[in-house]
Amino acid sequence: MWKRDQGVRPTPGREGIGAPATPPPAGGPAATSAAQGPESESRRHMDKDVVNIGKSVVIKGELNGSEDLTIEGHVEGKIELKDHVLTIGPNGKIKAEVFAKVVIVLGDVRGNIVASEKVDIRDNGSVDGDIAAPRVAIAEGAHFRGSVDMQRKAEPPRPAPHAEVKSAAPAPGPAAPKPVA
């Protein structure tokens, strides 16, 4: 009778009858943690939501999302990822208005980019359009044609210093001499 904690035995002729399918790690606990290293690292990558659009994918229209996105294909229209990172890969070709938290350009973008944190045009990246972001980085070898607006987010107006107060009424001063007739 098979019991759950006995495990599965390999088929005869491959590793011998009754031999374990994989040998236990040598070296005790250190080897065990090293063996789990790549596995736990891949789990960390899986925990973060990242979506990839492949080279052969063509999207025409509006693209919205609530996770980080990497585009290697073609997108025409509008891309909106307000609180997330948009990466245009080396093969990515974008003809769209782009709105995201961070935009990283390795491919080709034709259209305006608005980022709440940063726009980063890397080597061989190309942007033909206006950029509005508090931080902009353009690497040597990148192409950019357009304007850059690096104003920070709207800040509340600061009160004017107490030294000078302007009013619409004329300030009282010495009276002008009246002409004598």
Secondary structure in CASP SS format (residue, H / E / C, confidence):
PFRMAT SS
TARGET T0000
AUTHOR 0000-0000-0000
METHOD secondary structure of the structure
MODEL  1
M C 1.00
W C 1.00
K C 1.00
R H 1.00
D H 1.00
Q H 1.00
G C 1.00
V C 1.00
R C 1.00
P C 1.00
T C 1.00
P C 1.00
G C 1.00
R C 1.00
E C 1.00
G C 1.00
I C 1.00
G C 1.00
A C 1.00
P C 1.00
A C 1.00
T C 1.00
P C 1.00
P C 1.00
P C 1.00
A C 1.00
G C 1.00
G C 1.00
P H 1.00
A H 1.00
A H 1.00
T H 1.00
S H 1.00
A H 1.00
A H 1.00
Q H 1.00
G H 1.00
P H 1.00
E H 1.00
S H 1.00
E H 1.00
S H 1.00
R H 1.00
R H 1.00
H H 1.00
M H 1.00
D H 1.00
K C 1.00
D C 1.00
V E 1.00
V E 1.00
N E 1.00
I E 1.00
G C 1.00
K C 1.00
S C 1.00
V C 1.00
V E 1.00
I E 1.00
K E 1.00
G E 1.00
E E 1.00
L E 1.00
N E 1.00
G C 1.00
S C 1.00
E C 1.00
D E 1.00
L E 1.00
T E 1.00
I E 1.00
E C 1.00
G C 1.00
H E 1.00
V E 1.00
E E 1.00
G E 1.00
K E 1.00
I E 1.00
E E 1.00
L E 1.00
K E 1.00
D E 1.00
H E 1.00
V E 1.00
L E 1.00
T E 1.00
I E 1.00
G C 1.00
P C 1.00
N C 1.00
G C 1.00
K E 1.00
I E 1.00
K E 1.00
A E 1.00
E E 1.00
V E 1.00
F E 1.00
A E 1.00
K E 1.00
V E 1.00
V E 1.00
I E 1.00
V E 1.00
L C 1.00
G C 1.00
D E 1.00
V E 1.00
R E 1.00
G C 1.00
N C 1.00
I E 1.00
V E 1.00
A E 1.00
S E 1.00
E E 1.00
K E 1.00
V E 1.00
D E 1.00
I E 1.00
R C 1.00
D C 1.00
N C 1.00
G C 1.00
S E 1.00
V E 1.00
D E 1.00
G C 1.00
D C 1.00
I E 1.00
A E 1.00
A C 1.00
P C 1.00
R E 1.00
V E 1.00
A E 1.00
I E 1.00
A C 1.00
E C 1.00
G C 1.00
A C 1.00
H E 1.00
F E 1.00
R E 1.00
G C 1.00
S C 1.00
V E 1.00
D E 1.00
M C 1.00
Q C 1.00
R C 1.00
K C 1.00
A C 1.00
E C 1.00
P C 1.00
P C 1.00
R C 1.00
P C 1.00
A C 1.00
P C 1.00
H C 1.00
A C 1.00
E C 1.00
V C 1.00
K C 1.00
S C 1.00
A C 1.00
A C 1.00
P C 1.00
A C 1.00
P C 1.00
G C 1.00
P C 1.00
A C 1.00
A C 1.00
P C 1.00
K C 1.00
P C 1.00
V C 1.00
A C 1.00
END
